[in-house]
Amino acid sequence: MADAALEALRELIRGAAAARTPVEIRGGGTKAFYGGAVEGATLSTTSFAGIVDYSPTELVVTARAGTPLAELEAALRAERQMLAFEPPHFAAGATLGGAVATGLAGPRRPYCGAVRDFVLGVDVIDGTGTSLSFGGRVMKNVAGFDVARLMTGALGTLGLITSVSLKCLPLPKAEATLVFACDAVEAIQRVNGWSGRPLPLSGTCHHDGRLWVRLSGAEPAVAAAMRTIGGEAVPTGAEPWRALRDHAHPFFTDAARRGLAVWRLSVRSTAPSRVFAGAQLIEWGGALRWVVAEGGADARAEAAALRDWAAANGGHATRFRAGSAGSDAAVPAFAPLDKTLLALHQRLKGVFDPQGILNRGRLSPAF
């Protein structure tokens, strides 16, 4: 059955390439809002699902792209293991392929690594309908392009991911969450100071005058860290981390209710606090700033101001979710690439997708 489903995907792409007809690659559809508008008929990976191989003693799992994240994580939890980058589940039906294609990670990311750091190998179907395999099931040095990681975050523009091999990590023996009352300036100072010390940090979040800190690791290490940094212990079940991961936190749900756009600013962790017109939430030890755009007549000027500030602080700004009013529809989701990077992206696109049919417009209006 799996072979038949794989061949069906290949045939669909071959036909689209022959007709030069664009296709939209989609898993569970939970991240379809992310990126630019995509042309073409939907090609779903949900029929190509299932865990192919799992070796708990080797900390490696291989699964097909359409495998629901909930199913994969349940199998790992049964062996007291996890996907350390905490892939978000924005809605029911989130898939492994979507998690890798978007490259999005949760609160643990700055302390354990990004999605690409755990990708050992991928199988993909390129824009000609040809199956390709990159990487493997072990960590090793790679000469030239590390294509397995190149596919991570490419948003399906270079190929349809069909299966992925990932490194897993053991679940922490102990976890605790602490909360502090402080403003954004103090929060950034505190978390950057703690990050330079041997503390088992695994998540930070500042919002609405409160700083939340998660500690994960061996029980003695967590207990010692709690004594060191102080704060108020949060009862089990009241932690915000799952809500943050899945954007079910009030910061995100309120923006959605009001129909406002949400921006994602990736900057230096030491970037100074800035008061934006809209609400702000700070994660990743200060390196990730979520900002709600209040909208208005000039969405372009608002986007330019956010992108200029992010660039001045060592990073970039992405319009993560568009507002329902549509005033920001003309604003590209991702910052425009300079000529050198644009040429590189176009060359890669030409190699993997010669007819330009895969997720056209998702990553850039240029391809």
C-alpha positions in Angstrom: 0.0 0.0 0.0 2.8 2.4 0.9 4.5 1.7 -2.5 1.3 2.4 -4.3 0.8 5.7 -2.4 4.3 6.8 -3.2 4.0 5.9 -6.9 0.7 7.9 -7.0 2.5 11.0 -5.6 5.3 10.6 -8.2 2.7 10.2 -11.0 0.9 13.3 -9.9 4.1 15.4 -10.0 5.2 13.9 -13.3 1.9 14.9 -14.8 2.1 18.4 -13.4 5.6 18.8 -14.6 4.7 17.7 -18.1 1.8 20.1 -18.2 3.8 22.8 -16.3 0.9 23.0 -13.9 1.7 24.2 -10.4 0.8 22.1 -7.4 0.4 23.0 -3.7 2.0 20.4 -1.4 0.1 20.0 1.8 0.1 17.7 4.8 -2.6 18.2 7.4 -3.1 21.8 6.3 -2.4 23.2 9.8 0.4 25.5 8.5 -1.2 26.5 5.2 -1.4 30.1 6.4 2.5 30.4 6.6 4.2 32.0 3.7 2.9 33.4 0.5 -0.2 32.4 -1.5 0.4 29.2 -3.4 -0.9 28.4 -6.9 -2.2 25.1 -8.1 -4.2 22.0 -7.1 -3.5 20.5 -3.7 -1.3 17.5 -3.4 -1.8 15.9 0.0 0.7 13.6 1.8 -1.8 12.3 4.4 -2.2 9.0 2.5 1.5 8.3 2.9 1.8 7.9 6.6 3.2 5.5 9.3 6.4 4.9 11.3 8.8 3.0 9.2 11.5 2.2 11.8 12.1 3.2 15.4 15.2 2.2 17.4 14.8 3.6 20.9 18.3 2.4 21.9 19.8 4.4 19.0 17.6 7.4 19.5 16.5 7.4 15.9 13.0 7.3 14.3 12.1 7.1 10.6 8.5 7.9 9.5 6.6 8.9 6.4 5.7 12.5 5.8 2.0 12.1 6.3 2.4 10.6 9.8 0.5 12.7 12.3 2.8 14.4 14.8 0.5 13.2 17.6 0.9 9.6 16.6 4.7 9.9 16.3 5.1 11.7 19.6 2.9 9.1 21.4 5.2 6.4 20.2 8.2 8.3 21.4 6.6 9.0 24.8 6.0 5.3 25.3 9.8 4.9 25.3 10.3 8.1 27.3 11.7 10.0 24.4 10.8 13.1 22.5 11.3 15.4 19.5 13.4 17.9 21.3 12.6 20.8 19.0 9.0 20.7 20.1 7.2 21.0 16.7 4.0 23.0 16.9 0.6 21.5 16.5 -1.4 24.6 15.3 -4.5 22.3 14.8 -5.4 18.6 14.8 -3.8 16.7 11.9 -0.3 18.3 12.0 2.1 16.0 10.1 5.8 15.2 10.3 6.3 16.4 6.7 4.8 19.7 7.5 6.9 20.1 10.6 10.1 19.5 8.7 9.1 21.5 5.6 8.3 24.6 7.6 11.2 24.2 10.0 9.2 25.6 12.9 10.1 24.8 16.5 8.8 25.4 20.0 10.1 26.9 23.3 12.9 24.4 23.7 14.6 25.3 20.4 17.4 27.6 21.6 18.4 25.1 24.3 18.2 21.9 22.4 18.5 22.9 18.7 16.5 23.7 15.6 14.6 21.2 13.4 17.5 20.9 11.0 19.8 19.9 13.8 17.8 16.7 14.3 17.2 15.7 10.7 19.5 12.8 9.7 18.0 12.0 6.3 15.1 12.6 4.0 13.5 11.0 1.0 11.9 13.5 -1.4 10.2 13.6 -4.8 11.6 16.4 -6.9 9.8 18.6 -9.4 10.3 16.0 -12.2 8.6 13.2 -10.2 11.9 11.5 -9.4 12.5 9.9 -5.9 15.7 11.0 -4.2 17.3 10.1 -0.9 19.7 12.3 1.1 21.5 11.6 4.4 20.8 8.5 6.5 20.2 7.4 10.0 23.4 8.5 11.7 25.1 11.9 12.3 28.1 12.4 10.1 30.1 15.1 8.4 28.9 16.0 4.9 30.9 17.4 2.1 29.1 20.0 -0.1 25.4 20.7 0.3 23.7 19.0 3.2 20.5 18.4 1.2 18.6 16.7 4.0 18.9 19.9 6.0 18.4 22.1 2.9 14.9 20.6 2.6 14.2 21.7 6.2 12.4 25.0 6.1 12.2 25.1 2.3 8.4 25.0 2.5 8.1 22.3 -0.2 9.6 24.5 -2.9 12.4 22.1 -3.6 10.7 18.8 -3.3 7.9 16.8 -1.7 9.3 15.2 1.5 8.1 11.6 1.7 9.9 10.3 4.7 12.3 11.6 7.4 14.8 10.1 9.8 15.2 12.1 13.0 17.3 12.0 16.1 15.3 11.8 19.3 16.3 12.7 22.8 15.3 11.2 26.2 12.5 13.0 28.1 14.0 15.0 31.0 13.9 13.3 34.4 12.5 16.4 36.0 10.9 19.7 34.9 9.8 22.8 36.8 8.4 26.2 35.7 9.0 29.4 37.6 7.4 32.8 37.1 8.7 36.3 37.9 7.0 39.7 37.8 9.2 42.1 35.7 9.2 44.2 32.6 10.6 43.3 29.3 13.9 45.1 29.9 14.6 43.2 33.1 13.4 39.9 31.6 15.9 40.1 28.7 18.7 41.0 31.1 17.8 38.1 33.4 17.5 35.4 30.8 20.7 36.4 29.0 22.5 36.3 32.3 21.1 32.9 33.2 22.0 31.6 29.7 25.7 32.2 30.4 25.6 30.0 33.4 25.3 26.2 33.7 21.6 26.2 34.3 19.2 23.6 32.8 17.0 26.1 30.9 14.6 24.7 28.4 12.1 27.5 27.8 11.5 31.2 28.5 8.6 33.5 27.8 7.8 37.1 28.7 4.4 38.5 28.3 2.2 41.1 30.1 4.7 41.8 32.9 5.5 38.2 33.7 8.5 36.1 32.9 8.1 32.3 32.7 11.1 30.0 32.9 11.2 26.3 32.4 14.0 24.1 33.8 14.5 20.5 32.5 17.1 17.8 33.4 18.2 15.7 36.3 16.3 16.2 39.5 19.3 17.5 41.5 20.1 20.0 38.7 16.6 21.3 38.4 16.3 21.7 42.2 19.6 23.5 42.4 18.6 25.9 39.6 15.3 26.7 41.3 17.2 27.7 44.5 19.6 29.7 42.4 17.3 31.9 40.3 14.3 32.0 42.7 10.9 32.9 41.4 7.5 31.4 42.2 7.0 27.7 41.3 4.1 27.1 38.9 1.8 24.1 39.8 1.8 21.2 37.4 -0.8 21.7 34.7 -0.6 25.5 34.8 2.6 25.8 32.6 2.2 27.8 29.4 4.6 25.8 27.2 2.2 23.6 25.2 -0.1 26.7 24.6 3.0 28.6 23.5 4.1 25.8 21.2 0.7 25.5 19.6 -0.2 29.2 19.6 -3.1 28.6 21.9 -1.7 31.2 24.3 -4.0 34.2 24.8 -1.4 36.4 23.0 -2.1 34.5 19.8 -5.8 33.7 20.3 -6.6 37.4 21.0 -4.8 38.5 17.8 -6.8 35.9 15.9 -10.1 37.0 17.5 -9.4 40.6 16.5 -8.3 39.7 13.0 -4.8 41.1 13.4 -1.6 40.0 11.8 1.2 38.4 13.9 4.8 39.1 13.1 7.8 36.9 14.0 11.0 38.8 14.7 14.2 36.7 14.9 17.0 38.8 16.4 20.0 38.7 18.8 19.0 37.6 22.2 20.5 40.8 23.6 18.6 43.1 21.3 17.1 45.9 23.4 13.5 45.8 24.4 11.3 48.0 22.1 7.7 49.1 22.7 5.7 48.3 19.6 2.2 49.6 18.8 0.8 46.1 19.2 1.1 43.5 21.9 4.5 41.7 22.3 5.6 38.3 23.5 9.3 37.4 23.9 10.6 33.8 23.7 13.9 32.0 23.2 15.9 34.0 25.8 15.1 37.2 24.0 15.9 35.9 20.4 12.3 35.6 19.3 9.9 38.6 19.5 6.3 38.1 18.5 4.5 41.3 17.7 0.8 41.9 16.9 0.4 44.4 14.1 -2.4 46.9 14.9 -3.1 47.4 11.2 -4.1 50.6 9.6 -4.0 52.2 6.2 -0.3 51.8 5.6 0.6 48.1 6.2 3.7 48.5 4.0 5.2 51.2 6.3 4.4 49.1 9.3 6.1 46.1 7.8 9.1 48.2 6.7 9.5 49.5 10.3 9.5 46.0 11.8 11.9 44.7 9.2 14.3 47.6 9.6 14.4 47.2 13.4 14.9 43.4 13.1 17.8 43.9 10.6 19.4 46.5 12.8 19.4 43.9 15.6 21.0 41.1 13.7 17.9 39.3 12.3 14.8 39.4 10.2 11.1 39.8 10.4 8.4 37.5 9.0 4.7 38.2 8.7 3.8 34.9 10.4 0.0 35.2 10.1 -1.9 37.7 7.9 -4.7 39.7 9.4 -8.3 38.8 8.4 -9.0 42.4 7.3 -6.6 41.9 4.3 -4.8 45.2 4.7 -1.5 43.5 4.7 -2.1 41.2 1.8 0.3 43.1 -0.4 3.1 42.7 2.1 5.4 39.7 1.4 5.4 37.2 4.2 9.2 36.9 4.1 11.7 39.8 3.8 12.9 40.2 0.1 16.2 38.5 -0.6 19.2 40.5 -1.8 20.5 39.8 -5.4 23.1 37.3 -4.3 20.8 35.2 -2.1 18.0 35.4 -4.7 20.2 34.1 -7.4 21.3 31.2 -5.2 17.7 30.3 -4.3 16.7 30.4 -8.0 19.6 28.2 -9.0 18.6 25.6 -6.3 15.0 25.8 -7.5 16.1 25.2 -11.0 18.0 22.1 -10.0 15.3 20.5 -7.9 12.2 21.8 -9.7 13.0 22.8 -13.3 9.5 23.6 -14.3 8.8 25.7 -11.1 5.7 23.8 -10.2 6.2 23.0 -6.5 4.6 25.4 -4.0 5.1 28.3 -6.4 4.9 31.6 -4.5 5.1 30.0 -1.0 8.6 31.2 -0.2 9.1 34.0 -2.6 7.0 35.7 -5.3 10.0 35.1 -7.6 9.6 31.3 -7.7 
